[in-house]
Amino acid sequence: MSKRTDVSKMGSGDRVVYSEFGNYGNSEAVKRPIAELPPNQQNLRVQASRKGRKGKTVTVITGFQAKPETLVDLLKKLKTQCGAGGTVKENEIEIQGDHAQKLVQILIQMGYKAKVSGG
């Protein structure tokens, strides 16, 4: 019999040995607050893109300074208006298909400052 310790019997590996900023499990304390600006103070860029999407066109709206909950509500409205799918990724809204002109008009009606970016 060997005196080696079985690695699988040791803990799950989630034990914190050292943490410089105090409570390890409290990620809310370290997270930065997002300043929620009113729609008329946000400068949005709407751009149709195919890069990294296997040739599929996606309309990307960038420049938001809002909470994720606000973006999810706005996404739902925009998807309904365009009749397409979409998602929120890293403070950007992606709508499937090329809807740049339509989305700019919808966003302007909602009070946002929006313009088409790119060609």
C-alpha positions in Angstrom: 0.0 0.0 0.0 1.2 3.4 -0.9 1.2 6.4 1.5 0.3 8.9 -1.2 -2.8 10.9 -0.7 -5.6 10.5 -3.1 -6.2 13.9 -4.8 -9.9 13.1 -5.4 -10.4 12.8 -1.7 -9.1 16.3 -1.0 -11.7 19.1 -1.1 -13.4 20.4 -4.1 -10.8 23.1 -4.6 -13.0 26.1 -3.8 -11.3 26.9 -0.5 -9.8 30.4 -0.3 -6.3 30.5 1.1 -5.8 34.3 0.8 -8.2 37.1 -0.2 -7.0 40.7 -0.2 -10.4 42.4 -0.4 -12.2 40.7 2.5 -15.3 38.6 2.0 -14.7 36.2 -1.0 -18.4 35.5 -1.7 -19.6 39.0 -1.8 -19.1 40.0 -5.4 -21.9 42.7 -5.1 -19.6 44.8 -2.9 -16.9 44.9 -5.6 -19.2 45.5 -8.5 -19.2 49.1 -9.9 -22.5 50.9 -10.1 -23.9 51.7 -13.6 -25.1 55.3 -14.0 -28.5 55.2 -15.6 -28.9 58.1 -17.9 -32.2 59.3 -19.4 -32.8 58.3 -23.0 -32.3 61.8 -24.4 -28.7 61.9 -23.0 -27.6 58.6 -24.5 -25.8 58.6 -27.8 -26.5 55.2 -29.5 -24.8 53.7 -32.6 -26.7 51.2 -34.7 -24.6 49.0 -37.0 -25.3 45.9 -39.1 -22.5 43.4 -38.6 -21.6 39.9 -39.9 -18.2 39.6 -38.3 -17.7 36.4 -36.3 -21.3 35.2 -36.9 -20.7 32.7 -39.8 -22.2 35.1 -42.4 -25.4 35.9 -40.5 -26.3 39.6 -40.4 -27.0 41.0 -36.9 -27.9 44.6 -36.0 -25.9 45.8 -33.0 -26.9 48.8 -30.9 -24.1 50.2 -28.7 -23.6 53.1 -26.4 -26.1 52.3 -23.7 -25.6 53.6 -20.2 -28.4 51.8 -18.5 -29.0 48.9 -16.1 -29.4 45.4 -17.5 -33.0 45.3 -16.5 -33.7 48.4 -18.6 -31.9 46.9 -21.6 -33.9 43.6 -21.3 -37.2 45.6 -21.4 -36.0 47.7 -24.4 -34.8 44.5 -26.2 -38.3 43.0 -25.8 -39.9 46.1 -27.4 -37.4 46.2 -30.3 -37.7 42.5 -31.0 -41.5 42.9 -31.2 -41.2 45.9 -33.6 -38.7 44.1 -35.9 -40.3 40.6 -35.7 -36.9 39.1 -35.0 -34.9 37.5 -32.3 -32.2 39.1 -30.3 -30.2 39.3 -27.1 -28.3 41.6 -24.7 -24.5 41.0 -24.6 -22.1 43.2 -22.6 -24.3 46.3 -22.5 -25.1 46.0 -26.2 -28.3 44.9 -27.9 -28.2 42.5 -30.8 -31.2 42.0 -33.1 -31.1 39.2 -35.8 -31.2 40.5 -39.3 -30.4 43.9 -40.9 -32.8 46.3 -39.3 -30.5 49.3 -38.8 -32.8 52.0 -40.4 -35.9 50.7 -38.7 -34.2 50.5 -35.3 -32.9 54.1 -35.6 -36.4 55.4 -36.3 -37.9 53.4 -33.4 -35.2 54.5 -31.0 -35.6 58.2 -32.0 -39.4 57.9 -31.3 -38.6 56.5 -27.9 -36.4 59.6 -27.1 -32.9 58.2 -27.7 -30.3 59.9 -29.8 -29.4 57.3 -32.3 -27.6 57.2 -35.6 -26.5 54.6 -38.1 -22.8 53.7 -37.8 -20.7 52.1 -40.6 -21.8 51.6 -44.2 
